[in-house]
Amino acid sequence: MAQATPEQTARAVLQALVHRVRVRAGQGALIELLKNRAEAEGVDWFDLSAGLKYAAGRAWLVYDERNGWVRLTDAGWLASQ
């Protein structure tokens, strides 16, 4: 099976945040909760870190790896639509 690109994974993460966790711009979620919801969207756990870093680089979300949470930005909200 082909590995997902970081962009594909980032977009799946946004979908999981908005549609499964029901996060809106400015709100956040714990990585563990996101991991569970992202897996339901078909995101492989090993791709998740690269996707989160990609999304943070695009300013779609703020990724705090050390504390285990993410916050959706306005740009991330728009990218998820």
N, C-alpha and C positions, 0 to 999 in steps of 0.2 A: 504494500500500500504506500502511496506517495505521501511524503511528509508535507504538512500544511506550511505555507509561507508565514512569516511573522505578521504580515498585513492581513492575511485571511484569518489568522488566529485572533488578532486584535479586533477585527470586525465582529467575530463570533463572541468575543468577550463583551464588546459593547452591547450586542444583542442580548446576551445573558443578563447583563446589568440592568438594562432598560426593561426587557420583557419578562424576565423570570424573577429577578430580585426587586424590580419595580423602583429602581433608583432614578432620581431626576437630577438635573444639573445642580451641582453644589453639594449633593449628598454622597455619602460613601458607604462602603461595605467591607466586611472582613474578607480576606483572601480565601479563607476556608469555605465560607458560604459561596463566594463567587466560584471557587473550584467545583463545588458540587453542582451548581447551576450550569456552569460552562460545560461540564461533562454531559449534561442533558442536551446541550446544543451540539454535541459531537466534538468538543475540543479535547484533545489529548493532553493529559497532565504535563507531559514532557514539553509540549509546545506552548503551554500557558505562560511560562516565564518570558520567553522571547516575544510573545504577543503583547504582554503587559508592558515590556520595555519599548516595543514599537509604538504602542498607543501613547505612552508617556512622552516619547520623542515627538509625536505629532501633536502633543498638547490636548489629546482626547481625554486623558485622565491624569491624576496625580497618583503615583505609585510609590507607596512607602513600604518597601520590601522588609526593612528591619522590624517594623511594627505590625506588618501583616494586614495592611488595608489599602484600599484604593478610593479615590474620590472622582466622580464624573465631572468633567468641565462642560461649559457651554458648547465648546467645539465638539466634544465627545457626544453630547446630546444630539447635535445637528448631524453628526456623522452616522448616528444610529438610526436615523429616520429614513 
